[in-house]
Amino acid sequence: MAQRYYIENLPRKVGDQELRHLMENYGSPRWVQVLRDPDGKSRGIAVIEMKNRHTTIEELDGREWEGANLIVGHIEREARAHLKYGRQHYTAGDRRMHHL
């Protein structure tokens, strides 16, 4: 079953292909999209969908990659918590969810 994740705090220079290459270490990415501003600049956030996983992708949470500590989460879990508790009450670890 495919699962979706968000990744925050991406280095601005990282594009879809670089992130796809990283995700291949954790399974088979179905698609990878780095979110961009209207002018084409990276927002430092990405959404990915994995066909399957070889290891737990959440292991990336807090890890340094390309000079930044990544923030990784499972979208469906975060969305359910957001609907149940509301944005102002839900935190992912110690970090507030700003981009979902």
C-alpha positions in Angstrom: 0.0 0.0 0.0 1.4 3.4 -1.0 2.1 5.8 1.8 2.5 9.6 1.7 5.0 11.6 3.6 6.0 15.3 4.0 9.6 16.4 4.3 10.4 19.9 5.7 13.6 21.9 6.1 15.0 20.7 2.8 18.0 22.7 1.5 16.7 25.1 -1.2 19.1 23.7 -3.7 17.6 20.2 -3.6 15.3 19.3 -6.5 13.0 16.4 -7.2 15.7 14.1 -8.6 18.1 14.5 -5.7 15.3 13.8 -3.2 14.1 10.8 -5.3 17.6 9.4 -5.1 17.6 9.8 -1.3 14.2 8.1 -1.0 15.4 5.1 -3.1 17.5 4.2 0.0 14.2 3.7 1.9 12.0 2.0 -0.7 10.4 2.7 -4.1 9.2 6.2 -4.5 6.1 6.5 -6.7 6.5 10.2 -7.0 8.4 13.0 -5.4 7.6 16.7 -5.5 9.5 19.6 -4.0 7.0 22.5 -3.5 7.9 25.7 -5.2 6.9 29.4 -5.0 5.3 30.9 -8.1 8.7 32.2 -9.1 10.1 28.6 -9.1 12.2 28.8 -5.9 12.0 25.8 -3.5 9.9 26.3 -0.4 12.0 23.7 1.4 9.1 21.3 1.6 8.4 18.2 -0.3 5.6 15.6 -0.6 6.5 12.0 -1.5 4.6 8.8 -2.1 6.3 5.5 -1.5 5.1 2.3 -3.2 6.8 0.3 -0.5 9.4 0.7 2.1 12.5 -1.3 2.9 13.1 0.6 6.2 11.2 3.1 8.2 11.3 6.4 6.4 10.7 8.2 9.7 14.4 7.4 10.5 15.1 10.5 8.4 13.4 12.7 10.9 16.0 14.9 12.5 18.8 13.5 10.3 21.3 15.9 8.6 21.2 15.8 4.8 22.9 18.4 2.5 23.5 20.7 5.5 20.0 20.7 7.0 18.2 18.6 9.6 15.2 17.1 7.9 11.7 17.0 9.4 9.7 13.9 8.2 6.2 12.8 8.9 3.4 10.6 7.6 0.8 12.7 6.0 -2.3 10.6 6.7 -1.5 10.4 10.5 -0.8 14.1 10.6 -4.0 15.0 8.7 -6.1 12.8 11.0 -4.6 14.4 14.1 -5.2 17.9 12.6 -8.8 17.1 12.0 -9.3 15.6 15.5 -7.3 18.1 17.5 -7.0 21.2 15.3 -3.9 22.9 14.1 -3.3 25.0 17.3 -3.2 21.9 19.5 -1.2 19.4 17.4 2.5 19.1 17.4 4.8 16.7 15.6 7.4 15.9 18.2 8.4 19.3 19.5 7.7 21.1 16.2 4.5 22.8 15.2 2.9 21.6 11.9 2.9 24.7 9.7 2.7 23.4 6.2 -0.1 20.9 6.0 
